[in-house]
Amino acid sequence: MLLKFKLSKLSRLIIIPVTYILITALFNHGYFVVAVLGSWHWQNQLLFVGYIFCIGVFPLIFLLVVNRHVIDLTKPSTVSVDQEQLREVELKTITLKGDNKNDEINTAHHHILFIKSSDNYCEITILEGASTSRKLLRVSLSGLLKQLPENTIILRCHRSYAVNLQNIQHYSGNAGGLQLSLHTIDIKIPVSRSYVKVIKDALSLIPKTC
């Protein structure tokens, strides 16, 4: 009965070349002692194997490093997967609930244009066909954002605002703060200093945005 060992790819890359080096050392030394010395000495055998191993291990390490580098460079990009996940989230209908009983809104995730909060209320601007509507929920902005899907395209950009990234037409400003212009409504959404990097990084991963 044959024994099967499950080895990782890295283990195989190490064990197989090392085995070849040891076999090469044994045959080379065997030929050397028979053809030149005419006798076998196990001490010389071990020493010869050690020399061959030391000589062979350097190119082996070099090949392993190069192979690892090539693998890292050829890893498939995960951006397309992330975009597919975002697309699934966009089409999903979600339910947003307020603190009051029976206070809830059902809408498609990508129809939410932006959210504005004031005190303990959130005003949600939703796209409905060619027009927009505003829905009011008694809930904090933090509490409302926690109800959104994990891979949401709606991010907080200010103490009082959250915006749909795919509805951003362009932005202006600097590291001290931004102003976001939207596609479907003539309004400027502020981005505070602490959210500038987050919004810019997120926009770079969202297709068809600025």
N, C-alpha and C positions, 0 to 999 in steps of 0.2 A: 504494500500500500504506500503510495507516494504522499509525502507530507507537503502541504502547500502553505507557504508563508505569505501573508499580506504585508507588503512593504510600501511605504509612501514613495512618491516620486523622488523626493530628495534623497531618501535612503538608497534607492536604486542607483541614483547618480553617483553616490559615494562608494557603495559596496562593489558594484560591477567593475569600475576602473581600478580600484584597489586590488581586487582579485586578479585582474589581468596583470597588474604590476608584480604581484607576488609570484604568479605562475611564470612570468618572464624571467624574474630573478632566479627562480629555482632551476629552470632549464639552462639559463646562461651559466650559472655556477656549476651545474652538473657537467656541462660540456667543457668548461674551463678546467675543472679538477681532473677530469678523465684525460683530456687531450694534452694538458700542460703538466700538471702535477703528478698525475698517475695514481692518485690516492684521494680518498674522501675524508674530509674533516668537518664535523658538524659545526665546530666553532667558526671555521671559515665560511661555512654555509650561512650561518646567521648573520655574520658580518657583511657578507656579500648582499644578502637580502636587504639588510639595513641600508647599504649604500644605494642600491637600486631604488628602494622605496623613497629615500630622501631626494634622489634625482627626479623621480617620477611624480612626487607629490606636488611640486611647484606648478607644472603645467596643468595638473588636475585641479588645483585650487583656482588657477586662472580661468580654466574652462567653466568651472562652477559659477564663478563670479560673472563671467560674460553671459552664461546661460540665464542666470537670475535676472540680469539687467535686460536681456532680450524679452524675457517673459513679462517683466514689468512694463516695458514699452508697448507690448502687443496685447495688453489686457483690453478687452472690449469696453467701450465707453458705456457708462450707466445713464447718460443723459437721456437717451431715447426711451429707456425704461421709465425714468422719472416723468417724462413728458406723457407717456401712456397713462401713468398713474394719475397725473394731473387731469388728463382728459376724462378719465373715469369719474374723478371727483367733481369736475365741472358739470357733468350731466346728471349728477345725483340730486334728487329732491330731498331737502332737509327740513326739519322742523325746529324752529327757534322758539324757546319758551321764556316767558317772563315770570316774575315772582308772583303775580296775581293768578288766581285760579282761572283756568280756561283761557289764559292770555298766551296765545301762540300764533306763529306765522309759518305757513308751508310755502316754500318757494324753491325753485331750482338754484343750486349753489352759484352758478355763473351769472344769474340774474341780479344778484346783490352787487350794486355798484360801489357803495361805500356806507359806512356806519358812523354816525356822529352821536356822541354821548354828552349829556348834561345832567349833572347831579346823579340821580339813580335811574335815569331814563336813557334809552337808546333810540335814536331815530334811524331807521333803516331805509335807504333809498334803493328801490327795486325797479328793474327794467320790465315793463309790461308792454310788449309790442313795440310801437314807435314812441311811446311815452313812458314817463316814470311816475312812480307813486311812492309815498312815504308812509311807513308803518312805525308805530310807536310801541315799545315794550318797556315795562318797568323792570329793568335789570341793568346791572353795571356793565361797562364795556368788557372788562375782564371776564365776567361771568358769561357774557354772550359769546365771546371768542372761544371759550372752552367748549362750547356746544358744536363748533365747526369740525368738519372731518380732519383727520390727521394731516393729510397732504393738501391743506387748503391753500387757495390762491388769494385769500383775503388776509392781509397782514396788518397789524397795528403799526401806525406810522407817527402817532402823536398821542399825547395824553388823552385826547378827546376824539381821535379819529382812527378808523381802520379802512383800508381801501382794497378794492379788487385789482390785483396787479395787471390783469389782462385788459382792464378798461383804461389804463394809463396811456395817454397819447404821447406826452413828453414831460420833461421836468426842467426846472430852472433853479438856480441857486448854487450854493457851495456847501462846504463841510459844516457851516454854521446852521444850515437849514435849507430845505427845498420847498418848492411849490409844484404840485402835481396837476397837470391839465388832463382832463378826461375826454374820452371819445364821444360819449353819448349825452353829456350834460355840460353846460357852460358854468363850471365852478372850479375853484382852486382848492386843492386839499393840502394842508400844511404837513410838512415832515420836520419834526423837531431834531435837534442836533444828535441826540442819542440814538435815533432810528435811521439816520442817513445811510450809514454803511449797510445796515440790514436790508433796506429797501433797494439800494443799488445792487447789492449782491443777488438779491432775489430776482430783480428785473433781468439780470444777465442770464438767468436760467430759464426764463419764461419766453417761449417763442412769440414772435410778432408783437414785441413791445419795443419801447425806445431803448 
